[in-house]
Each structure stands twice: as C-alpha cells, then as structure tokens.
Amino acid sequence: MMKHDEKINYTKLVQIAINEYKTFPIDMLGIGDESGEYTYLNNTKPTYIRTVKDIDGLLKGDRKNKKILEIGSFLGTVSVSLKRLGFDVHALDIPEFHKSAKLRAHYKRNNIPFDSLNLRNSRLPYDSNSFDAVIICEVMEHLNFNPLPVLREINRVLKKGGKIYIGMPNQSYFLNRIRLLLGLSINNPIDDFFKQLDRKDNMIVGLHWREYTLNETTQLVQRMGFSIIQKYHFYYNKKDNYLKNFIQRIIFLYPPFRPFIVVVGQKVTTPNYDFFLTEANS
C-alpha cells in the first residue's frame, strides 16, 4: 500500500500490474490467447495510467476509506493499481469472463472482490449509496442495448456526492471523420459480426456497437442525476515515433479530433424515470 505523502509514479504502478501477467497468464476464454491479452494490456496502458491517476486525484484525500467499483474490470490492471494505492476496490465483469478460474484467482490474490453480471436489464449486486466512485471505462461502446438503465444503477449504488468516471473512444475522432469523407464506415467491419459468434474467437465484447461524442456523453450523465465536474478529450504519444507524435500534436490542437473522451460526474440527485423495458427497446 502506498503512503499518502509518497509521490506516486502512476506509470510504474500500472506497469507493475501489467508485468504480473507474465508470471500469472490468464487466457480468460481458454482459447490460447495469453499473448493477445498481454499485448492488449500494453497497448491500453496509457488509458489505464490516465484512469488511475484521475481517480486518485479525485479521492486521494482519504484513500483507505474510499470504496470504488470498476465495471468492466477485464484483466484487473486498474483495480489492482488502485487497490495498491490503498482504496477499497470491487470489480465486476461479464459472466463469460468470470468463469475463468485463473481470472478469479488473480482478483483473489489481490484481495479484490470480483462479481459477475450481464448489465442488460440487471440490478447491480450492491447496496444503494455504497460507493464513492464507479469506473466504467471502455465499456459503454460495447453495450448493444440502451445504456440508461445502467447509468441509473450506477447512480443508485453511488453515495451522494459520489463520482462516475467514464472513459471511451471518441466518435468524432479525426480518423473517423476522414473515413466518412472517403465513404468508409467508422464501425467494425462486417467480418467481426462473424467472429463474434465464433466460439473459437475472442470477440465476445470486441464490437463497438455505439460510440459517443463528448457532448453526448455529457448529456447522458447530466440527465441521469449527475453534475459534470470534469470532461476532456484525450490522446497519448506513440512511443519512440517522433514524426507521428509531431503530426498528432498539430492535428490534436483541436480537441474534438482526439481519439478518446473522459467525463466525470458527481451524484447530485436520484433520477426518477419510469423506464418501460421490453425485449424490443432495451
């Protein structure tokens, strides 16, 4: 556990969590994808660092008494990093991942309660007003259903004043605009629909069914009982690629061109929507 007066190297903290995968590889779906999972962790490292740093900045005044839920915790890099900072962390992911004995052992080894849930039309398995923050990163774009009931549930389990932290791809990303100008799709290729239904392929959650702009995400969060305390477009430099980094800096001077968005809300009220949920509309 980190001391409060210790200067935190968030990059090192996250890298240690990723490196542990080499000692304890997981292969969640049992398809021999250990190398693919490890590559994904390293490719996604900048977003993990951003998330851990942001959450610690929001809550670090009293880490040992702050309770955090990570929805879509995947291989646990963010949850493990926050746990080592001293937070009380709970993790949740889909049943298909939770079935992995190695993944459950990974969370148990790090003393993190790990739960299973399909978010569609489901109630989160936690008491109301019980968390100081809920992280839902790289999740909403994968939901193939209306996200409003999920946001309502997040609101329910958060304490008054609790934080929702959303991170995901930016639909208005520069390359998406170029693709549209060229008459190309910004969505997954059709081949991915076939891969998703292939029991031998790791595409269970690979499809992006709906990406959002920063303004859209802000609207969603505000209308579900939160005030916005932080929102921004995000990008990171490519390692040792100076030309690409220079080009990025020029293009991304216009923030809506950047590839990622972050929205942080604070619970101010409980929404009182009587959602009519059916198989057709949710």
Buried (B, 14 or more C-beta within 10 A) or exposed (E): EBEEEEEBEBBEBBBBBBEBBEEEBBBBBEEEBBEEBBEBBEEBBBBBBBBBBBBBEBBBEEBEEBBBBBBBBBBBBBBBBBBBBBBBBBBBBBEEBBEBEEBBEBBEEBEBBBBBBEBEBEEBEBEEEBBBBBBBBBBBBBBEBBBBBBBBBBBBBBBEEBBBBBBBBBBBBBEBBEBEEEEEEBBBEEEBEEBBEEEEBBBBBEBBEBBBBBEBBBBBBBEBBBEBEBBBBBBBEEEEEEEEBEEBEEEBEEBBBBBBBBBBBBBEEBBEEEEEEEEEEB
